């Protein structure tokens, strides 16, 4: 039990730190209202989680990398907050594009990752 908690915690720590770093770097680079950082993180996370599940690495790796790292790296709450912010600023094209890209490409990338993982 405690080993599982430690695996999830270690993965979660690493995922949260990397998400913060990437988000800040992308915000500095693009300096726009569009949330490129969160979009990149969530799409990358969709692909990587699909890859991980497809590879079927075992329970410990799934706890560390899937539940811990990917759970903290990707962010549903920030997606919703940034979507609301775009809508409140009347940036409706960006709002629709952001949600459309996140959900459509996220599903596609998860499937691609899964099938690549199965092939490994």
C-alpha positions as CSV (number, residue, x, y, z in Angstrom):
1,X,0.0,0.0,0.0
2,X,2.6,2.6,1.0
3,X,4.8,1.7,-1.9
4,X,1.9,2.5,-4.3
5,X,1.3,5.8,-2.6
6,X,5.1,6.6,-2.9
7,X,5.0,5.7,-6.6
8,X,2.0,7.9,-7.3
9,X,3.5,10.7,-5.2
10,X,6.9,10.6,-6.9
11,X,5.3,10.6,-10.3
12,X,2.9,13.3,-9.4
13,X,5.7,15.5,-8.1
14,X,7.7,15.2,-11.4
15,X,4.6,15.7,-13.5
16,X,3.5,18.8,-11.7
17,X,7.0,20.4,-11.8
18,X,7.3,19.6,-15.5
19,X,3.9,21.0,-16.3
20,X,4.7,24.2,-14.5
21,X,8.0,24.6,-16.3
22,X,6.6,24.0,-19.8
23,X,3.6,26.3,-19.2
24,X,5.8,29.1,-18.0
25,X,8.3,28.7,-20.9
26,X,5.6,28.6,-23.5
27,X,3.8,31.6,-22.0
28,X,7.1,33.6,-22.1
29,X,7.7,32.5,-25.7
30,X,4.2,33.1,-27.2
31,X,2.9,36.0,-25.0
32,X,-0.7,35.6,-26.1
33,X,-4.1,34.9,-24.6
34,X,-4.2,31.5,-26.3
35,X,-3.1,28.8,-23.8
36,X,-0.5,27.0,-25.9
37,X,1.2,25.6,-22.9
38,X,-1.8,23.7,-21.5
39,X,-2.8,22.6,-25.0
40,X,0.7,21.2,-25.6
41,X,0.8,19.5,-22.2
42,X,-2.6,17.9,-22.5
43,X,-2.0,16.7,-26.1
44,X,1.4,15.3,-25.2
45,X,-0.1,13.7,-22.1
46,X,-2.8,12.1,-24.1
47,X,-0.3,10.6,-26.5
48,X,2.0,9.4,-23.7
49,X,-0.7,7.9,-21.6
50,X,-2.0,6.0,-24.7
51,X,1.5,4.8,-25.4
52,X,1.9,3.7,-21.8
53,X,-1.4,1.8,-21.7
54,X,-0.7,0.2,-25.1
55,X,2.7,-1.0,-23.9
56,X,1.1,-2.5,-20.8
57,X,4.2,-2.1,-18.6
58,X,2.9,-3.5,-15.3
59,X,1.3,-2.2,-12.2
60,X,4.2,-0.3,-10.7
61,X,5.0,1.6,-13.8
62,X,1.4,2.4,-14.4
63,X,1.1,3.9,-10.9
64,X,4.3,5.9,-11.2
65,X,4.0,7.1,-14.8
66,X,0.2,6.8,-15.5
67,X,-1.5,7.8,-12.3
68,X,1.2,9.9,-10.8
69,X,3.1,11.6,-13.6
70,X,0.4,11.9,-16.2
71,X,-2.2,12.7,-13.6
72,X,-0.3,15.7,-12.4
73,X,1.2,16.6,-15.8
74,X,-2.1,17.0,-17.7
75,X,-4.7,19.3,-16.3
76,X,-8.4,19.3,-16.8
77,X,-9.1,22.1,-14.4
78,X,-6.7,24.5,-16.1
79,X,-8.2,23.7,-19.4
80,X,-11.6,24.7,-18.1
81,X,-10.4,27.9,-16.5
82,X,-8.5,29.0,-19.6
83,X,-11.5,28.2,-21.8
84,X,-13.7,30.3,-19.5
85,X,-11.1,33.1,-19.7
86,X,-11.1,33.0,-23.5
87,X,-14.9,33.2,-23.6
88,X,-15.0,36.0,-21.0
89,X,-12.6,38.0,-23.2
90,X,-14.9,37.4,-26.2
91,X,-12.2,35.4,-28.0
92,X,-14.7,32.9,-29.3
93,X,-12.6,31.7,-32.2
94,X,-9.8,30.9,-29.8
95,X,-12.3,29.4,-27.3
96,X,-13.7,27.0,-29.9
97,X,-10.3,26.2,-31.4
98,X,-8.8,25.5,-28.0
99,X,-11.6,23.1,-27.0
100,X,-11.9,21.5,-30.4
101,X,-8.1,20.9,-30.6
102,X,-7.9,19.6,-27.1
103,X,-10.7,17.1,-27.4
104,X,-10.3,16.0,-31.0
105,X,-6.5,15.9,-31.1
106,X,-6.4,14.5,-27.6
107,X,-8.5,11.5,-28.6
108,X,-6.6,11.0,-31.8
109,X,-3.2,11.2,-30.1
110,X,-4.3,8.8,-27.3
111,X,-5.3,6.2,-30.0
112,X,-2.0,6.7,-31.9
113,X,0.0,6.3,-28.7
114,X,-2.0,3.2,-27.8
115,X,-1.3,1.5,-31.1
116,X,2.3,2.5,-31.1
117,X,2.6,1.1,-27.5
118,X,1.0,-2.2,-28.5
119,X,3.5,-2.5,-31.4
120,X,6.5,-2.0,-29.1
